[in-house]
Amino acid sequence: MLESLSISCPNHRVYVLCLDEATYDILSKVGLPSLSLVRLEEVEDEDLLSVKPTRNVAEYCWTLAPCFPRYLLNAYPHIDQLTYLDADLYFYAPLQPLFDEIGGASIAIIEHRFGPRLKHWEVNGRFCVEWVSFRRDEEGLACLKRWREQCIDWCFDRVEDGRMGDQKYLDEWPAKYSSCHILSNIGAGLAPWNYEQYQFTTGAGGQILVDKTPLIFYHFHGFHMLSNGKFDRLPPVYAIEHREPEVVYSKYEHALQNVLRDIRLFEPAFCRGLRRPDPWYVAIRRWISCRLPDSVKDWARLMFLSR
């Protein structure tokens, strides 16, 4: 994500919240000039520490989503606009069209744009906390402050009383904040939950197009690198029904292999986050997705989802 961002948005500055010392150490050695590294303990205040024992790892990460931007805006008065990004994004084209679209808006968010088959998932949140922008103005700061307070109060991996993790809170923003912009560029926010609606092609110079619009970024939710050097691209609920866009995933996999090679130049035994392969499971899933009729896929989906 960081290397693709350096190409797609060359004048950026990225502040990385390092959740452990290994992350801080590796990113320090990588030495990308656009990085500013922040240790977790710098961000953890009394509010965060008081709720940390009540959250699992994922829930605590979600709780940090509004806390880190708020920390940065307080710590760096020169920042006028700040965008939260998920780490499992990859950028394929310049970001300037998105910032042009946002313009002077105080807040910018992006919809999941669930495909018809998955529309019922919107109960978990209309918007995706993958790109969330805030401007240092009255409405932007008020929104961020309220979101932080809400996540400190409640941020769990379940639907309860109109809440779900950190993201269901965003549902109210367009009505509550007059300067909240919903990104409409079709090339932004492509992901496993919406790719089946679009046609992916390759244009001049190898540019990836989504319904004839340049693909700007894709969210690789559920993607896993395996310790045998292969990849598990998608959870069954997506892959069994529709095959993923090959051109999008192959480019990401190539980039990951290059990054892993570079990291192993100074840490040869690096294997953090690499899952042990379960090759029969992955291979059967891929074969079903590509070869079998829908009636068999329905049976297979039930079997895999109960696994």
N, C-alpha and C positions, 0 to 999 in steps of 0.2 A: 504494500500500500504506500509506504513512504517513498520508495523509489519511483513508482508510477506518478505520485503526486508531484515530485520534483520536476517531472517533465510536463505534466498537465497544468501546473500552476507554479511557474518558476520563481515568482517573487514572494512565495509564501514563507511563513514561519510556523513550525509545528511544535506544539508543547505536548510531550508524551508523559502520561501518568504511568510510572513504572510500578507495578503492583508487587514486585519482588526485586531483590538485589541482582539476581541473574539477568533480568531484563535491562536494568540500568547498566550493568557491566558490559553486556553485549552491544547495546546501542552506543555506548561510549566508544567502544572499539571500532564499530562500523564507521563512525565519524562523519555522518552526513552533515554538511554545513548548516542546513536549515533547521536542525533539531535543537530544542531546549528540553532537557530531561528533568522531570520532577519526581522525587521520591514520594511514596504513599504517605509516609509520616509527616511530610510537609503540609499535606492537605487534610489529614485527619484531625479534626477539632473535637471538642467535647461532645457535640451533637452526634457526629459520626461514630465515635468510640462507644457511646452509650447504646447505639443500636446494633453495632457490629456483631455481638454475640447472638443476636436474635435472627440473623440472616445467614443463609448458606452462601457459598462463593458467588454464584450467579446473581443472587438477590443483592448482595453487597456491591457487586460491580454496577448493577442497575442503580442502586442508591447513589453511587458516585457520579453518575451521568450528569446531574445538574450541579453537584457540589464542586467538581473540578472547574467547569467554566466560571462559576461564581468566584472561586479562589483566584483564578487567573485575572479576572477583571478587577478584583480588589488589589492584587499584587502588582499589576502592570497597568498603570493609569493611561499609558499611551495607546493601548488597544482600543480601537473604535468599534470593530466588528469581530466577532469570534464565532467559529463554527465547530460544533462537536462532530466528530467522525468516528464511526465504528472502525475497528482495526482490520476487519475482514472485507474491506472494500478494495477494488482495484480500478484505477482510472485509465481510460482508453483514449480520451480526447480532452482538449482544453476545458477548464472549468469556467472561463470567462462568460460564456453564455448564461450560466446559472447566476453569476453575480450581476450580470446585466439585467436579468429577469427580476432578481430580488430588489435591485435599485436601492431606494432609501428606506425600505421596510425595516421595522424594528425587529421582527421575528420572521424566520423562514423555516418551514417544515415540509415534509414530503409524505405522500400517501403510500400505503402498501400497494394499492391498486391490485387487490386480489383478483385472480381469474375467477370466472363464474363457478367453477368447480369448488373453489376454496372461499367463496364469498362469506360463508358462515363464520369464517375465522375472524371477521371484523369485530366480533364480540371482544377480542383481545386488544383491539385498538385500531382505529382508522388510519393512524399515522405511524410511521416507523422511526424509531430513535436510531437512525443511521446517519442522518444529516439534520442538524438543528442549529440554526444561526441566530445570534443575538447581537443587537447593536447597543452601544453604550448610550442609551437615551432612556427617558422615563418609562416608556412602555416595555422596552426590552429588558431593563433591569427589574422591573416589577414582575414580569412574567417569570424570569429566571429565579427570583427570590421565592415566589409562590411555589414553583415546581420543586425547588430544593426542600422547602418546608413540607410539602406533600410527601416527597420520597423519604424524608427522615421519619415522618409519622407512620407511613405504610408503604412498603415496597416488597411484595411477595410474589412468588410464582404461582398465582392462582387468580381466578376471577372472583371478585368479592365486592359487593356494594358498588358496582360501576367502576371498579379499579382493577388493574392488572399490571403488576410490575411498575416500571417507570413510564410506560408508553400510553396507557389508557388516559392518563391525565391530559394528554395533548388534544384529546377530542374536543375539549371545550375552548381551545385557544382561538379558532377563527371567529367565534361569536363573542368571545370575551375581550379580544384585543383587536382594535380597528386596524392596526398596522402589522397584522400577521399575514404573511404571504404564503400560499401553498404553491410549491414548485410544480410547473406543468410540463416542463421539457420532457418529452417521451424518452429521451436518451439517458435520463437520470433515474436511479433507484430501481434498475432491473434486478431481479432476484428470483430464487426458486419459486416463490409463491405467485409470480406474475408472468414469467417468461413464456408460458404456453400461449399467451394471447398475441404474441408478436412474431413477426418474420425477421430473422437475422440473415443478413447478406454481407458480402464483402465488396466495398467500393474501390474507387481509384486509390492506388498507393497502399492497398491492404487495409483501409479504414473499415472498421466494423460498423454496420448500419442496423438500426432497429426501425422497421417500417420506413426506411429511406432517410432516417434521422441518425446522425452520428451517435454511437454509444458513448456516453460520458463516463458512467461508472456502474459497476455491477457489484451486488452484495453477495458474497459467497457463504451464505448461511449454511451450516451443516456440512461444510467441506472439511475433509480430514486428510492429512498426510500420513502415510503408513510407513512403518519402519523398514519395509522392504523396497522403498523407493517409489511405490505406486500411490494411487490416490483413490479415496472414496468420495465421490463428488457430491452425492445428494442423499438425503434420507428417503426411505421407500415411498412415502406418501407423494413425493414429487416424481421420482424417476420411474415408477412403475406405470404411470399414466402417460407421460410425455417425455421424450428424450430431450436432454438439456442441449443448449446451443454449443456445438462442438468447438467452433472457432473462438468462442468466449472462454471456455474452460481450458482449452489447450494452451492459449497464450498465458493464462494465469499460472498453469502448472509449470510451464517453461520458466517463468519469472521466479517461482518458488524454488525450483531446482537450482537456479543461478544464485539466489540468495543463500540457500543452504550450503552450497559449495563455498561461497565467500566466507560464511561464518565458520566453517570447518577449517579454514586456513589458519585461524587463530584459536579455535576450540575444536580440535579433531574429533572428539567424542560426543559432540553436540547431538542430542536426540530428544530434547524437551518438546513435549506436545505431539510427538510422533506416536501414533497408535500401532499396536501390534496388528498385523494383517489377519483378516478373516476372509481369505480369498474366495472360498466357495460361496459365502454369503453375498459378497459384492458381485461376483461373476454371474450368479443365478439371477440376481436382481436386474443386472444390465440386460441379460438375455431375455428375460420376461418383458422388460420395457420395450425392447425393439422388435420382438418376434411374435408375441402371442396376442390373440384377439381379446377384446374388452371383457368378455365373460370370464375368461381365465384370469385376467388381470384383477378382476374384482375378488376372486377367490384368493389370489396370491397376496393381495393387499391386506386382507384380513389375517392371513397367516403371518406375514412379515410384521404387521403392526402389533400383533400380540406377542411378538418375540421379546 
